Amino acid sequence: MLINAGTLIVTALLLRIAIVVAVPNTTERGLHLIERLTLPAVWPLQRITPLAHGLLRGLTLADILVLGVVVVVWLVALGIVAGWEHEEQRQRPNASETGLRP
């Protein structure tokens, strides 16, 4: 579930970046919907003046920073869950110790 949720969020943010760079006016319903759904993730950082600086058309530093933060948090969460699963396997009394190293 964590992998799918992270993938969905990262994909939505990448679509947002592609839309704001490639389409100057998002009047089409699908493009406008994706932009509006991802706006709550980017909006707080766009209120900070240096991050609201435009890089390319509608792309801002806030868009790129949010994508980077989401990817880092997602990878850390995946690492934590993988560690829990590894530790659970290690602590099972009937688990074979082959392939499990401290």
N, C-alpha and C positions, 0 to 999 in steps of 0.2 A: 504494500500500500504506500509506503514511504517513497519507494522508487517511482511509482506511477504519479503520485501527487507532485513530487519534485519535478518530474519530467513535464507535467502539464503546466506548472507555473513557469518554468524556464522557457518552454515553448511559447507560452503566451507573451512573455516579456520579449523574446526574440521577434515574434510577430509584430509586437508594438514598435520595436525599433525599425523593422523593415517597413512598416506602414508609415511612420512619421518621416522616414528618409525618402521613400519612393513616391508617396502620394501627398501632394501639397494640400488637398482639400478632401477630407474623409466624409463625403456626403453619402456614399454607399452604405447601406444598412450593416452589412457584415463587418466592414472595416471600422465603421464608427462604433459598433458593439465591442469589438476587441479593444479598441482604444479606450473606451469608457470603462471596461471591466478591469483593465490594468492601471487605470489612473489612480486608484487608491494606494497602490504600492509606490508610485512615483511622486504623488502629490506632496507628501511631507517634505521631501528633499528639494522639490522645485520651489518651495517657499524660501529656501536659503539662497541668497542672491548669487554667490559664486557658482553654485551648482545649477542655477537656472540659465547659465550662459549657453547659448546655442552653438553647436559645433557644425552641424550640417543640416540645412533646412530646419525641420522641427526637432531634431535630435539634440538633447541636452546632456550635460555631464551627469545629471541626476538619473537619467535613463540607464546609462552605462554603469553607474555606481550601484544602483539597485540590482541590476542583473548580476554584477560581481558579488555583491553581498549575498544574494539568494543562492548562487552557485556554491559559495564557500560554506554557508550554513547547511545547505543540503548535503554536501560532501562530508561535513563534520557529523551530521546526524546519521548518515549511512555508516560512517566509521564506528560510531558509538554502538549502533545496533549490531553491526558485525562483531564487535568486541563482546557484546553481551551473549550473542549466539555462540561464539567461540568458547567463552568462559562456561556457558551452560554445558556444552559438549565435554569440556575438560573435567567438570565436576561430577558428571554422571559416573556412578560406580561401575557400570557394565560397559562403558565406552572403551573402545580399543584405543590405545595410546599411540598407534601408528599414525604418523602425519601430524600429530599435535605436539607442538614444541612450545616451551615457555616463552 
